Amino acid sequence: MSLSFWLLVLAFISVSSSTNPGVKVRLTEKGLEYGRQLGMVSIQQKLKTIKIPDISGKQSVKGIGKVQYSLSNMQIVNVGLPKSAVDPVLGTGIRLSIGDAFLTLQGDWRVKYLRIVKDSGSFDLNVNGITISTSIAIKSDETGRPAVSSVSCAATVASAHIKFHHGASWLYNLFSNFIDKSLRNTLQKQMCPLVADAVSDINPYLKTLNVIAKVDQYAEIEYSMVSSPTVSNSSIDLGLKGEFYNVGKHQEAPFSPTAFSLPPQVNNMLYIGVSAYTADTAAFAYNKAGALSLYITDDMIPQSSPIRLNTRTFGTFIPQIAKLYPGLMMKLLLETDKAPIITFGSNNMTIQASGVVTAYAIQPNGTLSPLFALNVATSVSAKVSVSGTRLAGAVTLNKMDLTLRTSYVGEFQVRTLDSVLQMVVKAVVIPKLNVKLAQGYPLPTIGKMKLVNTQVEVLKDYMLIGTDVQFTG
């Protein structure tokens, strides 16, 4: 991939507002250095494509007179970029500088002099002291994705030395200084356009940026930029929207993100801060989509469990159920009554959810007879991890409180059902939830980007992902 890594951080720079981001991204000096290495490979390949047109003309040579000459079939055979640097430009973007670069050309020469004497041979051209400096800017394209361009560039060639071989090469060497200057000017004029092309080649990769990343059939997450980048001498910070929506329905959540700051860590190339706001918008979107509900039937209970979803088992705790609905299977409907609340603390992530569990007896004809409804308040602890380029998680139950909402079978003591329903939640609900959480949701990525050496740390009000990056194509 061409310059894409260290331009990735600029990939979100398209709009400016005062909205707090839900997700922050920081590119460190280590990340810029990796991007520089990738960029030099691309620019080196571009410089190898320099096309030099055939040169011909006449030159007066003392003692010989007019000499007709031509240089043709000139090709770059080697390009060296021993020194280069990528530096943040305060408040704007990045500057790429290349110094002490060199290249070697080979070609053919022909000559005619004294009207009848013709000769030919080959030549080598060594070009040294090449310097290139370019500033790179970002704008938003019509799709809201970024597009990059080289806004300024300067290139100089310190020296070019040509050496002719074979035949009357001695004759060419008599006016090689004239040819050196002509070739040096030709090369110098082509370098900035080629660097600009290398920058423009990033745009097809930037179009792969997952500004809208689909999670599943219920939700997608938006990673558009919400403010201008903060560029310091050692890093570039970006603020991304980081909000979940229902697929195809971008309704804003009824709450706003609060400000948070990334810690001054530098061990990884990239740091991604995901706020509790982003997690809360996920809960809001899934709740609104009706995805946070579950019918629980007896076949979902482990076979080894003595607790079964039938009126006989529940009749042990509520005798009226066995008397009114003898020998029937049961079904539970668990649904949230509002979006869960996610809290990030130091090394601790908790999710609080409230809802209703309704128990039904299943009649022989399949109709459902309601038995009771309980208010449920649960608290779970969550652990998060990165799998590929997705943020995944798993939860464990901390506690569950039950209160009676409605009874269709008369009065009963709710606490008698505590152990039964906790078993159901631990054996059925938590495993199903963890299967879903293990699938994760996509982090902001571009192209064939791979995250390596990744760590996740939960801090107050946000989680911090530190990672290095590799591009595989």
C-alpha positions in Angstrom: 0.0 0.0 0.0 1.3 3.5 -0.8 1.2 6.3 1.7 -1.9 5.0 3.3 -0.9 4.5 6.9 0.3 7.9 7.9 -2.5 9.4 5.8 -5.0 7.2 7.6 -5.1 9.6 10.5 -6.0 12.4 8.1 -8.7 10.2 6.6 -11.3 11.7 8.8 -10.5 15.4 8.5 -13.4 16.7 6.5 -15.6 18.8 8.8 -15.2 21.0 11.9 -17.7 21.5 14.7 -17.8 21.7 18.5 -19.4 18.3 19.0 -17.6 16.1 21.5 -16.4 12.8 19.8 -17.5 9.4 20.9 -14.2 7.9 19.7 -10.7 9.4 19.6 -7.8 8.2 17.6 -4.1 9.2 18.2 -1.3 8.5 15.8 2.1 8.6 17.6 5.6 9.2 16.4 6.0 5.4 16.1 3.0 5.3 13.8 4.3 8.1 11.7 7.7 6.3 11.4 5.9 3.1 10.1 4.0 5.2 7.7 7.1 6.9 6.4 8.6 3.4 5.6 5.5 2.5 3.6 5.5 5.8 1.9 9.1 5.6 0.7 8.4 2.3 -1.0 5.6 3.9 -3.0 7.5 7.0 -3.9 10.6 5.0 -4.9 8.4 3.0 -7.3 7.0 6.2 -8.7 10.4 7.8 -9.3 11.4 4.7 -11.2 8.7 5.5 -13.7 10.3 8.9 -14.7 10.1 9.2 -18.5 12.8 11.1 -20.2 12.2 12.1 -23.8 14.9 11.6 -26.4 17.3 14.5 -26.7 18.8 15.6 -29.9 20.6 18.7 -31.2 23.8 20.3 -32.4 26.7 21.5 -30.5 30.0 23.2 -31.6 33.1 21.4 -30.5 36.4 23.1 -30.8 38.6 21.6 -33.6 35.7 19.6 -35.0 32.9 22.0 -35.7 29.2 21.2 -35.5 28.3 17.9 -34.0 24.9 16.4 -34.3 23.9 14.2 -31.3 21.0 12.3 -29.9 20.3 10.5 -26.6 17.6 7.9 -26.6 16.1 4.8 -24.8 16.8 6.4 -21.4 15.6 4.3 -18.5 15.8 4.6 -14.7 17.7 1.6 -13.3 18.1 2.5 -9.7 16.5 4.9 -7.2 17.8 5.5 -3.6 16.0 7.4 -0.9 18.4 7.1 2.1 17.0 10.0 4.1 13.3 10.9 4.6 11.0 12.3 7.3 7.3 12.7 7.9 6.5 15.5 10.3 3.2 16.9 11.7 2.5 20.4 10.7 0.8 22.2 13.6 -2.9 22.7 13.0 -2.9 21.4 9.4 -1.5 18.0 8.4 1.8 16.5 7.5 5.0 17.4 5.6 7.1 14.8 3.7 10.8 15.6 3.2 13.3 13.5 1.2 17.0 14.3 1.2 20.2 13.0 -0.4 18.3 10.9 -2.9 19.9 9.6 -6.0 19.1 7.7 -9.2 20.9 6.1 -12.1 19.9 6.1 -15.7 21.1 4.2 -18.8 20.6 5.0 -22.4 22.0 5.1 -25.9 23.9 7.8 -27.8 24.4 8.6 -31.5 26.7 11.2 -33.1 27.4 12.6 -36.6 30.2 15.0 -37.3 32.4 16.2 -40.1 29.3 15.5 -42.2 30.2 11.8 -42.8 31.4 10.4 -39.5 28.8 8.4 -37.5 29.2 6.6 -34.3 27.1 5.2 -31.4 27.3 3.7 -27.9 25.8 3.7 -24.4 25.9 6.0 -21.4 25.3 6.1 -17.7 23.8 9.1 -15.9 24.3 9.5 -12.1 22.0 12.0 -10.4 22.8 12.9 -6.8 21.6 15.3 -4.1 17.9 15.1 -4.9 15.7 16.8 -2.3 11.9 16.8 -2.3 9.5 18.5 0.2 5.8 18.3 -0.1 2.8 19.3 2.1 -0.3 17.1 2.1 -3.8 18.4 2.6 -7.2 16.7 3.1 -10.6 17.5 1.8 -13.9 15.6 1.9 -15.3 14.0 -1.2 -18.9 13.8 -2.3 -19.5 10.7 -0.2 -18.1 12.2 3.0 -14.9 10.2 2.8 -11.5 12.0 2.7 -9.5 12.8 -0.4 -5.8 13.7 -0.2 -3.7 16.0 -2.4 -0.2 17.5 -2.5 -0.8 21.2 -2.0 2.8 22.3 -2.3 6.0 20.7 -3.5 9.6 21.7 -4.2 12.3 19.4 -5.8 15.9 20.1 -6.6 18.7 18.1 -8.2 22.2 19.1 -7.0 24.2 17.3 -9.7 24.0 15.0 -12.7 27.0 13.4 -14.2 26.9 11.6 -17.6 29.5 9.1 -18.7 29.7 7.9 -22.3 30.9 4.5 -23.3 32.2 2.9 -26.6 33.0 4.5 -30.0 33.5 8.2 -30.0 32.4 8.6 -26.5 35.4 10.9 -26.0 33.6 13.4 -28.3 30.4 13.4 -26.1 32.6 13.9 -23.0 33.8 17.2 -24.5 30.4 18.8 -24.0 29.0 16.5 -21.2 28.4 19.6 -19.0 25.9 20.9 -21.4 24.0 17.6 -21.5 24.3 17.2 -17.7 22.4 20.5 -17.2 19.7 19.6 -19.7 19.0 16.2 -18.2 19.1 17.6 -14.6 16.4 20.1 -15.5 14.2 17.5 -17.2 14.4 15.2 -14.1 13.7 18.0 -11.7 10.5 19.0 -13.5 9.1 15.5 -13.3 9.6 14.8 -9.6 6.9 16.9 -7.9 4.2 15.7 -10.3 5.2 12.1 -9.6 5.1 12.7 -5.8 1.6 14.3 -6.3 0.6 11.1 -8.2 1.8 9.0 -5.3 -0.3 11.0 -2.9 -3.3 10.8 -5.2 -2.9 7.0 -5.4 -4.0 7.0 -1.7 -7.6 8.1 -2.6 -8.8 4.6 -3.8 -7.7 3.2 -0.4 -9.3 6.1 1.5 -12.6 5.2 -0.2 -12.5 1.9 1.7 -12.7 3.8 5.0 -15.6 2.4 7.0 -17.2 5.8 7.8 -20.5 3.8 8.1 -19.6 0.3 9.4 -22.4 -2.2 9.5 -22.4 -4.3 12.7 -25.3 -6.7 12.0 -29.0 -6.6 10.9 -29.8 -4.2 13.7 -27.1 -1.6 13.9 -24.3 0.2 12.3 -21.7 2.7 13.6 -20.6 6.0 12.2 -17.0 7.0 12.2 -17.2 10.4 10.6 -14.9 13.2 11.8 -16.6 15.7 14.2 -13.8 18.3 14.6 -10.6 19.4 13.1 -7.5 17.3 14.1 -5.3 18.4 16.9 -1.8 18.3 15.6 1.2 18.5 18.0 4.9 18.1 17.5 4.7 14.3 18.3 1.2 13.1 17.5 -2.1 13.7 15.6 -5.4 13.4 17.5 -8.7 12.9 15.7 -12.3 13.0 17.1 -14.8 10.6 15.5 -18.5 10.6 15.9 -18.6 7.0 17.3 -22.3 6.6 17.4 -24.5 3.5 16.8 -27.6 3.8 14.7 -30.3 1.4 13.6 -29.6 0.2 10.1 -31.0 2.7 7.6 -32.4 4.9 10.4 -30.0 7.5 11.7 -31.9 8.8 14.8 -29.7 10.6 17.2 -29.5 9.2 20.7 -31.3 11.4 23.4 -28.0 12.1 25.1 -24.7 13.7 24.2 -21.0 12.6 24.5 -18.9 14.1 27.3 -15.4 15.3 26.7 -12.5 12.9 27.5 -8.7 13.0 26.9 -6.3 10.3 25.9 -3.4 9.6 28.2 0.2 10.5 27.0 1.1 6.9 26.0 3.6 6.4 23.1 4.5 2.7 23.1 2.1 1.8 20.3 1.6 3.3 16.8 -2.1 3.9 17.3 -4.4 4.6 20.3 -8.2 4.4 20.0 -10.3 5.7 22.9 -13.9 4.4 22.9 -16.2 6.4 25.3 -19.1 5.1 27.4 -21.2 7.3 25.1 -20.4 5.0 22.2 -21.4 2.0 24.2 -24.6 3.7 25.4 -25.6 4.5 21.9 -25.2 0.8 21.0 -27.5 -0.1 23.9 -30.0 2.6 22.7 -30.0 1.4 19.1 -30.4 -2.3 20.0 -33.1 -1.5 22.5 -35.0 0.6 20.0 -34.7 -2.2 17.4 -36.3 -4.6 19.8 -33.2 -6.8 19.8 -32.9 -6.9 23.6 -35.7 -9.5 24.1 -35.6 -13.2 24.3 -38.1 -16.1 24.5 -36.7 -18.8 26.7 -38.1 -22.4 26.3 -37.3 -25.6 28.1 -35.1 -26.9 25.2 -32.7 -24.1 25.9 -32.1 -25.2 29.5 -29.2 -27.6 29.9 -30.4 -31.2 30.1 -28.4 -31.8 33.3 -30.4 -29.1 35.1 -33.1 -30.3 37.5 -35.0 -27.1 36.9 -37.3 -27.4 33.9 -39.6 -24.8 32.3 -42.9 -26.5 33.1 -45.7 -26.0 35.5 -44.6 -28.9 37.6 -41.2 -27.3 38.5 -42.7 -23.8 39.0 -45.6 -25.4 40.9 -43.1 -26.4 43.6 -42.6 -22.6 44.3 -46.0 -21.3 43.3 -48.6 -24.1 44.0 -51.4 -22.3 42.2 -49.5 -22.7 38.9 -49.6 -26.5 39.1 -53.2 -26.5 40.1 -54.4 -24.2 37.4 -52.2 -25.5 34.6 -51.2 -29.0 35.4 -48.7 -30.8 33.1 -48.0 -27.9 30.8 -44.7 -26.7 29.4 -43.8 -23.0 30.0 -42.1 -20.2 28.2 -40.4 -17.1 29.5 -40.2 -13.7 27.7 -37.4 -11.5 28.9 -37.3 -8.0 27.5 -35.8 -4.7 28.5 -38.0 -1.7 29.3 -35.3 0.8 28.5 -31.8 0.9 27.1 -29.1 -0.5 29.4 -26.6 1.8 30.9 -22.9 1.2 30.5 -20.4 2.5 33.0 -16.6 2.6 32.6 -14.5 2.8 35.7 -10.8 2.0 36.4 -10.3 -1.6 35.2 -14.1 -2.1 35.5 -16.9 -2.0 33.0 -20.5 -2.7 34.2 -23.8 -2.8 32.4 -27.0 -2.2 34.2 -30.2 -3.4 32.6 -33.8 -3.3 33.7 -36.8 -5.1 32.2 -39.6 -7.5 32.6 -39.8 -11.3 32.6 -43.2 -12.7 31.8 -44.0 -16.4 32.4 -46.5 -18.2 30.2 -48.0 -21.7 30.2 -48.2 -23.2 26.8 -51.6 -24.7 26.1 -52.0 -27.9 24.0 -53.2 -25.7 21.1 -50.1 -23.5 21.4 -51.7 -20.5 22.9 -50.0 -18.8 25.8 -51.6 -18.2 29.1 -49.9 -15.6 31.2 -48.9 -16.6 34.7 -46.9 -13.7 36.2 -44.7 -10.8 35.3 -41.7 -9.7 37.3 -39.6 -6.5 37.2 -36.0 -7.5 36.7 -32.9 -5.3 37.5 -29.6 -6.9 36.6 -25.9 -5.8 36.8 -23.2 -7.6 34.8 -19.4 -7.1 34.6 -17.9 -7.0 31.1 -14.5 -7.8 29.8 -13.4 -6.4 26.4 -10.9 -7.5 23.9 -9.9 -6.9 20.2 -10.4 -9.7 17.7 -9.0 -8.9 14.3 -10.2 -5.4 13.8 -13.3 -5.8 15.9 -13.9 -4.9 19.5 -15.5 -7.9 21.3 -16.6 -8.6 24.8 -18.0 -11.1 27.4 -20.1 -10.6 30.5 -20.7 -12.3 33.8 -23.7 -11.8 36.1 -23.1 -9.7 39.2 -26.6 -9.6 40.7 -30.3 -9.7 39.8 -33.2 -8.2 41.8 -36.8 -9.3 41.2 -40.0 -7.6 42.2 -43.6 -8.5 41.4 -45.2 -6.6 38.5 -48.3 -8.6 37.8 -49.6 -12.0 39.0 -52.4 -13.9 37.2 -52.3 -16.8 39.6 -52.7 -15.0 42.9 -50.2 -13.9 45.5 -46.8 -15.5 45.9 -43.4 -14.8 47.4 -41.1 -13.5 44.6 -38.0 -14.4 46.5 -38.8 -18.1 46.0 -38.1 -17.7 42.3 -34.7 -16.0 42.8 -32.6 -19.1 42.4 -34.6 -20.5 39.5 -34.5 -17.3 37.4 -30.8 -16.7 38.3 -30.1 -20.2 36.9 -32.0 -19.4 33.8 -30.1 -16.2 33.2 -26.7 -17.8 33.8 -27.5 -20.9 31.8 -29.3 -19.3 28.8 -29.3 -15.5 28.7 -25.6 -14.8 29.5 -24.2 -17.5 27.1 -26.4 -16.2 24.3 -25.4 -12.7 25.0 -21.7 -13.7 25.0 -22.0 -15.4 21.7 -23.2 -12.1 20.2 -20.6 -10.0 22.0 -17.9 -12.3 20.8 -18.7 -11.3 17.3 -17.8 -7.7 18.2 -18.2 -4.6 16.2 -15.8 -3.0 13.7 -13.3 -0.5 14.7 -12.3 2.3 12.2 -10.1 0.8 9.6 -8.9 1.3 6.0 -7.9 -1.2 3.4 -6.3 -4.4 4.4 -5.3 -3.1 7.9 -4.3 -5.5 10.6 -4.0 -4.7 14.3 -1.1 -6.3 16.2 0.3 -6.1 19.7 -3.0 -4.9 20.9 -4.0 -4.1 24.5 -7.2 -2.9 25.9 -7.5 -1.0 29.2 -10.7 0.3 30.8 -10.4 3.7 32.3 -12.8 6.2 33.8 -15.5 7.0 31.2 -13.7 5.3 28.3 -11.7 2.3 27.2 -8.2 2.7 25.6 -7.0 0.4 22.8 -3.3 0.6 22.1 -2.1 -1.2 19.0 0.4 -1.4 16.2 -0.7 -1.7 12.6 0.3 -3.7 9.6 -0.9 -3.4 6.0 -1.1 -6.6 4.1 -1.7 -5.1 0.7 
